[in-house]
Amino acid sequence: MGRFVIDTHVHGQRVAVNFENREEKPDYATLSKLMWQAEDADQADDDAEIVTYRNTDRLLYDMDLYGVDMVCLQPGFGFSDRLHGKMVEEHPDKFVAFAHPYETNRKAVAGEEEWDIDRACEEMDERLSQDGFVGIGEMLPFDPTITERAERIPWEERHDQLRKIYDVAAKHDVPVRWHPGSVNGGYERDPGTLLPDRRDIKYAIDLHLEYPEVPIIIDHGGVQGNWRKNVEESCNVAATYDNVYIEIGNYWSDLIKRPMNDPNIGPEQLIWGTDWGASWIATNNPANRSTGEYDYPPQRWTQIKSRGLQAHQADAWGTSMRQIDKYAREVDLPADDLNLIMGGNVCRLLDIDPPHKRLFPEYI
């Protein structure tokens, strides 16, 4: 798919829950809560019921199979930055990682400490001082206990929190990740309905005006939740500011046309990020393919409650690459443009050295 391929959105850890010995129903809502209680597998006792482990072998297998040269490791519910650091240390040529206030969040969910934005930023500052950590995400950090309280955060309060997060990003010269919307079919109380920055990507403009030097990555390109609104507004933000990047790894082939046909976006602001390792699957709608680009998606990634918890490792790359290949063949996309999307833009954004110079378009 490209000269140097980088997936910017990979969940390289996995949580194992012993549901057989628990009374909770094994569904997505229950799992999301239990994941915060997980212990690192290489530090946990043998009888631990919830552990987070490195999914390195399976990840490296898929990387070799699909020709993916490097990935950006993303946090998740209960995923450990310590484990990410270990994965980067063991495979510095394969992995870089994004930072998240894992310890601050975990202690807040456990009721050990009240969540505090300053402590969260201190934790991220410390993490970004380590080699291999290259940004803040997935999504902008928030108090995870708001979901239990079903408490909506006003923009004024959230704006103050985000300024502190942006201060950390600016200090380390790294991007932040905005996450408009949330996955369908997953949770009874979703942060996407409680946080203004999850409900509306246009809030990113307020922060970008204050911190124009901090790049923004739009997680999933806005396809989660209300995909029509989120994708359109994500493209509007990217068309206004040059250092805003849209992940298109979850786009179906026709949807890729939206940012690619925009003369103020194009291939220079698109990156490949798939959510490899996440608990959602590709589903299609073959009966509804005839009414144009903005028809109900012929294919999309989601969680389907009626099927139960996903137990297998969904093939994110096979599905995503076929959609990108379909688009590239239909429009005769030049390989130089595809190389930018699949890795060149990320090398520039995250200061990653590819194997050779002059692999990606640049002009004197």
N, C-alpha and C positions, 0 to 999 in steps of 0.2 A: 504493500500500500504506500510505501514511501522510502526515501533514502535513510531517514532516521526517525523512527516512529515512537512517539511518546503519548501514553494515555495519562491525561492530567487528573483523572478521577478514579482512583482504585482503592477499594477497601481490602487491604491485605491481611486483616485479622478476622477471626470468626469466633463466635460465642457458642459454647456448648452448654446446654441446660438439661439436667436430668429430670425431665417432666414426669417420668414414671414414678418418682418418689415425692412428687409435689401435688398439691391439691388444685393449683391453678390450671385453668384451661389453656392448652397450647395454641394461642392465637397471636396475631401480630401485636395487639394492644398489650397483652400480658408480657410478651417477649421484650417489647421495648422498655418496659419498666424493670424487668429482671436483669437486663443487660447492664444496667448501672451498678448492680451488685457483684458483677463478675470480678474474679481474681485472675491475675496473670497465671497462666497454666504452669509456667516454669518456677513459680514461687508458691503455688497453692498446695494444700495437703491433698493426699490421694483421694480423700472422701469429699472433696469440695464439689458442690452440686452445680455451680455456675462458674465456668472458667473461660477466659479469653486466650486464644492460642494463635500463634503465627501461622498463617496459611501459605507460607513461603513456597513449599514444594509444588503445590497445585498452581500457584501464581506463576512460578518460573516455567512450569510445564506449558501453560497456555501462552506465555510470552514466546517461548521457543516455537510452539506450534503455529502461531499467527504472525511471527516476525515483528513482535513488539520489542523495541530496544530498551525502553526505560519507562517507568511509571512513577506517578506522584501519589504517594500513600496519603489517604484521607482518614481523619478520625471518624468515629461512629458512636453509637450508644455504648458507652463503657469501654471503648477501645483505648488502649494504653499508649501514651506517648513514649513510655519507656520501651515497650516492645517495638514501636516504630523506630526508635533510635537504634535498637539492636539490629533490626532488619537492614537499616541503612549502613550501619557499621560492617555488617557481614557481606553486603552486596552494594558497595558505593557506586559501582558502574551500572547498576540496575534500578536503584531506588533513591528517591528523595522524598521528603515528607512535609506535610503542612502541620502547623502547630495548633493546639486547642487546649483550653485549661482543664485537662482531664481530672487532675486531683481536686481542683476547686469544685468542679461539677459533681464528682463522685461523693465528696464529703457533704455537699449540700443535699443531695438526694438521700444519703444515709442519715441525715439529721444530725451530723456531727458538728457542722458549722453552717452559719447562715451564708448564703452566697453573696459574694462581694466583688464588684467589678474591678476594684484596685488589685485585689489578690489574684483575680483571673489574669489581669494584664501583667502582673509580676511573673506569674508562671509562664506566660507566653514569651515574655522578654527573656527569661532564662532559657527557654527551649530554643528560641531563635538565635541565641548566642552559640549554639552547638552546630557543628558541621552537619550538613545534610538537611537542615530544616529551612524551607524556602518560602514560606508564606503562612497566612492565617486562614483557617477554614477546616473542614467544610462548613459553610455558613458562618455568619458572624456570631461569636459566643453570646450566650444569654443564660439567665437563671433557669435551670431545667425544672425547678420546683413550681414554676408558674402553671405547668400543665395540670398538676394536681389541684391547684387553687382555681384553675380556669380564669386566670386574672389577665385581662388585657392591659398591655403597657402603653401609656400615652406616648406620642411621638416626642414630646419635649424631654421626658425622662429617658427614652431610648436614645435620643440624639446625644445626650450627655454621655451615655455609656459608649456609644460608637466613636465619639471623639477620642476617648481614651484608648480604644482599640486601634484607631487610626494613628494615634501618636506612636504606638509600638511598631506598627507597620512602617511608618515614616522613618523611625529610628534605624530600623534594620533594612530599609530599602527593599521591601517585599510587597507582593500584592495581597489584597484581601478578597475573600470570596463571598458574594451575595447569593442568597438562595431564595428566589421568589417562589411562593407556593410550597406545597408539600405533597408527598405521594398519596394517591387515593387508596382507599381500602385498608388503611393500616391502623389508625389510632382513634380512640374515642375522644380524646382531647388533644388537639394538634397545635403545636406552636405556630403553624402557618396562619391560624386564625387569631392568635393572641399578640403577635409581634407586628408592628407596622411595616418593618423592613421585609417581612415575609409576605405580607399582604400586598405590597405595592413596591415594585422595583424602582419606581420614580423617586423614592426617597434617597436613592443612591446619588442623585444629582446634588442634593443638599450637602452631602459629605464631600463629593467630588469638587465642588466649588471651593470648599475649605482646604482640601488636600489634593490638589490637581496632580501632584507627583506620585500619588499612590495608585497603582493599577488596580483594576477591578476585574475579577473573573466571575461571570454569571453562571452559577452551577446549573447544569443540565440545560442551559440555554432557555430556561423558563418553561420547560414542557411539563413540569409536575403540577398537579392540581388543575387550575383553570388555564389550560395550555394556550388557548386562543389569546386571551388577554395578556398573559405573562410573556409569551413569545413576542407579541407585537410591541409591548412596552420595553422588553429587553432590547429589541432591535432599535427602538427609538433612542434609548440611552446610548447604545453603542454607536449609532450614527452621529450622535452629538459630540462624543468625546473619543479621541483616538486611542487612549490607553484603557479601553474597556474591551474585554474579550468574551466571546460567547462560546460555550461548549456545545458542539453539535453532535456528539456521539450518540445521543438519544433521539435525534431527528430522523424522521423517515425521508425518503429521497425527495419528495415534492417540497417538504418543509425547508430543506436546505436552500431552495431557491429564494426564500424570503430574504435572508441576509446577503446571499451571494448576488442577488439582483439589485441590491441597494448600493448605489454608487458611493455612499459614505460609509460602507462597511466592507464588503468584499472579503477576499481570502486573507488579508493582512490582520484581521481581527477575529478570525475564527480559529478555534483549537479543538482537538479531539479529546473528549472525556466521556467515559461510558458508564461509570458507576459499577465497574466490575466488582463482584463480591457482595453487592447489596442484595437485600431480600425482596427483589422484584423480578418479574419475568416479562419476556416479550409476548404480546398477544396481538392477534390480527383481527381484521374485520373485512373479510373478502367480499361481503355483499355490498359494500359501500365504497366504490372506487371511481365513480363516474362524474361527480359534480364539481371537480376542480381542486385546486391546491388547498383550499380551506374546508374541504369536506371533513367529516369526522375521521380521525386518523385511520388509515389503512393498517397501521401498525403502531403500537405504543408500548412503553414499559410501565407496569403497574403492579400492585398487589391485589390479588383476587381473594377476598375473604372466604368465599364458598369452597375454595380448593384446599384451604388449610395452609399451614406453614410450609414454605418452600424448604425442602430438605436437600435438594441437589444444588450443585454449583452451576447456575445459569450461564449459558454460553453468550456472554455479552459481546465479545469481540466478533464472533462469527456473524451474529445478527447485525451489529453496527456496520461492520466492513461491507457487508452486502448492500446495505442502503447507500453508503457513500460511493461504492463502486457503481451502483445503478445510476446515481445522479451524475457521476463523473463521465460515464459512457454516454448518457443521454445528451449532455451539453458539450461533449468533447473537451472536457476540462484539461488544460495543459498540466503536465506533470509538475512543473515548477510551482503552480498554484496549489496543487494537492500536497506537495512537500511542505509548503508553509503551514497548511492546516494540520497536517499529521505530525509535525514536530518542529519545523523551523521557527514558528512564532513562539513556541514554548522555550526553545533554546535562548532566544533573545530575552524573553520575559523573565526567566528564572536564572539567567546567566549560566546555562549549561553548555559545556563544550562538546560539540558533536565529534565524531571520529576524525573528520577532515574539515578544513576550511573551504569556503566557496561552494558548499552544498546547496545553499538556499539563495533565492534571488536577492541581489543587492546591486546598487548602481552607483557609479562615480558621479 
